[in-house]
Amino acid sequence: MTTTLAPPFDFEHFLLKKGDAFDLIKALPDNSGDASIGDPPYNLHKMGSDWDHDALTDKSGRTGVVKSLPGGMKLDREQGRQLGAFMFEMCKQTLRVLKPGAFYINFSQPRLSHWMAVAMEDAGFEIRDILIWNYGTGQTKAASQDRVVRKMKISDEEKVRLLASMGGRKTPQLRPMCEHMILAQKPREGTFVQNWDKWGVGLVDTTQSLDGKFPGQIMSVAKPSKAERGVGNDHVSVKPVKLIGHLIELVTTEGQVVIDPFAGSGSHGVAAMNTGRKFIGFEREPKAFNVAANRLLAAAPKPTGGGGTCGQGPKRSFDVAKYKLPPEQPRSFGFGWAHRQCPTLTAWDD
């Protein structure tokens, strides 16, 4: 069966579609996207084939494969290989969909970012840089080993000696403060200038800045507040709209198409909307899709001046106040960009 994105879809819409990204991205035309900024699921060991939300957010049983390690220290060597294989297939499709010279950015845990970069490179992208999202500080997870020593079947004197030699050292988990972002580029056609002239992509806008300085590799932005996340948003990896907006403005121009195969709770879509870009997002997990839909609706420009240019706003409500979609929710919705100041909402159940 042929996968379709919408009836009709011509890149004049702002589209969020519920479904498997690996199926949906195949419906996008070759050389049609201006950039892709993704936040793929890194936590693959917690994900079944159905990408179950409860399994992803379950905080029990996180000890992992290697015995006696605290939560967060799962050292399954297969995890990186699984991530690489998972992303390689998506990267191949993304390479096909993006225009020559277009940029592809993926977030990654620092200890898995090399696997992410290799998958992108093996698919045909050129790795341009490793960017760092500095979110300030995270929860300290390093675990003291004093309790382990005290349970050892050795004499008290040996325990005292061993504890003294360890000097309070803990497991190798420094305080988390960042995530990596792999910046890659689809190979250009000709020189940078020739590629820009033909496709309108391939160069970065260095006038965009988070701190008033020339844009750098380290981007310091706080994690999203509860207000930014929105009611009911318990997604495990919500990214700040400010950061995503900065990335979008670095690598695209207004009106271009940004693709996010793993839309999550919608931060990338909101950032695209705020910066005047078109957006195509896919999300398989129902609860995240619901939250993303409502965040996009809440962020959509509202008609002004007694009805706006075309006299109408979004035509359908998704119960934004409760952040719950009705049981008959559509599997997709989109905004028409006939007038940016007055978008019209279309929804369908395909």
Residue pairs with C-beta under 8 A, 6 or more apart in sequence:
2 27
3 23
3 24
3 26
3 27
4 27
4 350
5 15
5 17
5 24
5 27
5 28
5 280
5 332
6 13
6 15
6 17
6 332
6 334
6 346
6 348
6 350
7 348
7 350
9 15
9 334
11 32
11 257
11 278
12 278
12 336
12 337
12 338
13 278
13 334
13 335
13 336
13 337
13 346
14 269
14 272
14 273
14 278
14 279
14 296
14 334
14 335
14 336
14 337
14 343
15 279
15 280
15 281
15 332
15 333
15 334
16 263
16 266
16 269
16 279
16 281
16 282
16 283
16 289
16 292
16 293
16 296
16 332
16 333
16 334
17 24
17 280
17 281
17 282
17 283
17 331
17 332
18 282
18 283
18 284
18 286
18 289
18 331
18 332
19 282
19 284
19 331
20 282
20 284
21 90
21 261
21 262
21 282
21 283
21 284
22 89
22 90
22 93
24 261
24 282
25 90
25 93
25 94
25 97
25 259
25 261
25 282
26 93
28 97
28 259
28 280
29 97
30 96
30 97
31 97
31 98
31 99
31 100
31 199
32 97
32 98
32 99
32 257
33 94
33 97
33 98
33 99
33 102
33 257
33 258
33 259
33 280
34 98
34 99
34 102
34 200
34 201
34 252
34 253
34 256
34 257
34 258
34 277
35 98
35 102
35 103
35 104
35 105
35 201
35 248
35 251
35 252
35 256
35 257
35 258
35 259
36 94
36 97
36 98
36 102
36 103
36 104
36 105
36 258
36 259
36 260
36 261
37 104
37 105
37 106
37 244
37 247
37 248
37 258
37 259
37 260
37 268
38 90
38 104
38 105
38 106
38 107
38 260
38 261
38 262
38 268
39 106
39 107
39 237
39 239
39 260
39 262
39 264
39 268
40 83
40 86
40 87
40 90
40 106
40 107
40 108
40 116
40 261
40 262
41 47
41 51
41 56
41 262
42 83
42 107
42 108
42 109
42 112
42 237
43 56
43 236
44 79
44 82
44 83
44 86
45 64
45 74
45 76
45 79
45 82
46 55
46 56
46 58
47 55
47 56
48 55
51 284
51 285
52 285
53 285
53 286
53 287
53 288
56 236
56 285
57 234
57 236
59 71
62 71
62 72
62 74
63 69
63 70
63 71
63 74
64 71
64 73
64 74
64 75
64 76
65 74
65 75
65 76
66 73
66 74
66 75
66 76
68 148
69 75
69 171
70 141
70 143
70 171
70 173
71 141
72 141
72 173
73 141
73 171
73 173
79 112
80 112
80 114
80 115
81 115
83 112
83 115
83 116
83 119
84 115
84 116
84 118
84 119
85 119
86 119
87 106
87 115
87 116
87 119
87 120
88 119
88 122
88 123
90 261
91 104
91 119
91 120
91 122
91 123
91 124
91 125
92 123
92 124
94 104
94 123
94 259
94 261
95 104
95 123
95 124
95 125
95 186
97 259
98 104
98 186
98 259
99 186
99 199
99 200
99 201
100 186
100 187
100 188
100 189
100 195
100 198
100 199
100 201
100 202
101 185
101 186
101 187
101 188
101 189
101 192
101 195
101 196
101 199
101 201
101 202
102 185
102 186
102 199
102 201
102 202
102 251
103 128
103 183
103 184
103 185
103 186
103 201
103 202
103 204
103 251
103 252
104 120
104 125
104 183
104 184
104 185
104 186
105 131
105 181
105 182
105 183
105 184
105 247
105 251
106 116
106 120
106 181
106 182
106 184
107 133
107 179
107 180
107 181
107 237
107 239
108 115
108 116
108 117
108 179
108 180
108 181
108 182
109 179
109 180
110 178
110 179
110 180
113 130
113 180
113 182
116 180
116 182
117 127
117 130
117 182
117 184
120 127
120 182
120 184
121 127
121 184
124 186
124 187
125 184
125 185
125 186
125 187
126 184
126 185
126 186
126 187
127 182
127 183
127 184
128 183
128 184
128 185
129 183
129 217
130 180
130 181
130 182
130 183
130 217
131 180
131 181
131 182
131 183
131 217
131 218
131 219
132 178
132 179
132 180
132 181
132 217
132 218
132 219
133 178
133 179
133 180
133 181
133 219
133 221
133 239
133 243
134 177
134 178
134 218
134 219
134 220
134 221
135 177
135 178
135 179
135 220
135 221
135 222
135 223
135 240
136 177
136 220
136 222
136 223
137 175
137 176
137 177
138 175
138 176
138 177
139 176
140 173
140 175
141 173
141 176
142 170
142 171
142 172
142 173
142 174
142 175
143 170
143 171
143 173
144 168
144 170
145 166
145 169
145 170
145 171
146 163
146 166
146 168
149 159
149 162
149 163
149 166
150 159
152 158
152 159
152 162
154 162
181 247
185 202
188 194
188 195
188 202
189 195
189 198
189 199
190 198
192 202
192 203
195 201
195 202
196 202
196 203
200 253
200 256
201 251
201 252
201 256
204 215
204 250
204 251
205 249
205 250
205 251
205 253
206 214
206 215
208 215
208 246
208 249
208 250
209 215
210 219
210 220
210 221
210 242
210 246
211 220
215 246
215 250
219 243
219 246
221 240
221 242
221 243
221 246
222 240
223 238
223 240
224 238
224 239
224 240
224 241
224 267
228 238
228 240
228 241
229 235
229 238
229 265
230 265
230 291
230 294
230 295
230 298
230 323
231 322
231 323
232 290
232 291
232 322
232 323
232 324
233 265
233 291
233 295
233 323
235 264
235 265
235 288
235 291
237 264
238 264
238 265
238 267
239 264
239 267
239 268
240 267
241 267
241 270
241 271
241 274
242 271
244 267
244 268
244 270
244 271
244 272
245 271
245 274
245 275
247 271
248 258
248 271
248 272
248 275
248 277
249 275
252 258
252 277
254 275
254 276
254 277
255 276
255 277
255 278
256 277
256 278
257 277
257 278
257 279
257 280
258 268
258 272
258 277
258 278
258 279
258 280
259 279
259 280
259 281
260 268
260 269
260 279
260 280
260 281
260 282
261 281
261 282
262 282
262 283
263 269
263 281
263 282
263 283
263 288
263 289
263 292
264 283
264 288
264 292
265 288
265 291
265 292
265 295
266 281
266 291
266 292
266 293
266 295
266 296
267 295
268 279
268 281
269 279
269 281
269 292
269 295
269 296
270 295
270 296
270 299
272 278
272 279
273 279
273 296
273 299
273 300
273 301
273 335
274 299
276 340
278 337
281 292
283 289
283 292
290 318
290 323
290 324
290 325
290 329
291 323
293 318
293 325
293 329
293 333
294 318
294 319
294 320
294 323
294 325
296 335
297 314
297 317
297 318
297 320
297 345
298 320
300 313
300 314
300 335
300 343
300 345
301 340
301 341
301 342
301 343
302 308
302 313
303 309
303 310
303 311
303 312
303 313
303 341
303 342
304 341
304 342
308 339
308 341
308 342
309 339
309 341
309 342
310 338
310 339
310 342
310 344
311 342
312 342
312 344
313 342
313 343
313 344
313 345
314 335
314 343
314 344
314 345
315 344
315 345
315 346
315 347
316 333
316 345
316 347
318 325
318 326
318 329
318 333
319 325
319 326
328 349
330 347
330 348
330 349
330 350
331 348
331 349
331 350
332 347
332 348
332 350
333 345
333 346
333 347
333 348
334 345
334 346
334 347
335 343
335 344
335 345
335 346
336 343
336 344
336 345
336 346
337 343
338 344
